[in-house]
Amino acid sequence: MSQRKLLILSYAFAPSIGGIETVSDLVARSFSSRGYEVTVITQALNPGIESEDSFRVVRRPGVAALFREIRRADVVLQSNMSLRIGWPLWLVFLRKPFILVHHTPLSRPDGRLAWQDRLKRALLWRPYCLSVSSFLASTIGARSLVIPNPYDSKFFRKIPGTDRNGDLLFVGRLVLAKGVDTLLNAFAFVLKARPTSTLIIVGEGPELKSLQELSKSLGISESVKFLGSRRGPEVAELMNQHKILVIPSHSVPQEALSVVALEGVATGCVPVASRQGGLPDAVGRAGVLFEEGNFEELSRILIHLLNEPDLLEHYRSEGDEHLRQFHPESVANAYESHFNAVLRQ
């Protein structure tokens, strides 16, 4: 059997940091290790040198290069619909096996449908659609099977001998949607009950200054540390050093499936997440959910967990079973079954 050629279209990709970037990279690496010839096409620029030699990355190709890569591929996999790099699949390569994976809803953050969303929905007749959670599949407006996101099991695992002395950890972009304001307000109550508690915030974004000012106005800045951006191995180490990972996201927009929640479970850092979108799927029985935006409920949960080490250990014990479906090999097996299905069509 000849080597299969897999083309991944991922508008966002390394070196930028985010869920789609992580998943596209993991899928590329998984199938390269399985003997596929993998090429990634992306709009993301890279000022440095490509460090990954197991697959090719083509950045911002011209029309001729885009046509050439699509023509030579056996299967095209697109992470979220981007017409800027995917348009030939609708206009020229109508018979090319084409899988579209939805990572976010086809709507505005508040749920409205703009003309761009209506156009994308009208084009769903063309690809074989997958969604990363059952919640997301229910919002697409077309038939979509569910495929979970993988997490990077190489880095995100329990590190033996690491002291888990840290209390609370947040990892993510510092934007309004991530709900860090809810976490800071909850942490003010946590400190009243447990004055020695700590909170580490990892990430960058436009809300950094306002969040720092909020922590000062709440009188908690001495116990909150903003670390800025960190990458895979550093994040994994921080998760191993902390007891609880807080994911307080707001539902505008709703989370499709949180990779960071899976990373927390894999490292033994118990996730506490808002009850919205695909977060319940990501947390499963390995963590706790709270009402979105309810910082009083969040503070009660955090205090209770910090006071009950055995309860934290119980949630950690649920992690291995929960993560089985999200392991890169399990997800790659699922993708391969869909590749086979679309090639048979």
Secondary structure, DSSP 4 states (H G I P E B T S, - for coil): -PPPEEEEEESS-TTS-SHHHHHHHHHHHHHHHTT-EEEEEES---SS-----SSEEEES--HHHHHHHHHH-SEEEEES--HHHHTHHHHT-TTS-EEEEE-S-SS-TTS---HHHHHHHHTTTSSEEEESSHHHHTTSSS--EE-PPP--TTTSS--TT----EEEEEES--SGGG-HHHHHHHHHHHHHH-TT--EEEE---TTHHHHHHHHHHTT-GGGEEEEE---HHHHHHHHHHEEEEEE---SSSPPS--HHHHHHHHHT-EEEEESSTTHHHHHGGGSEEE-TT-HHHHHHHHHHHHH-HHHHHHHHHTHHHHHGGGSHHHHHHHHHHHHHHHHH-
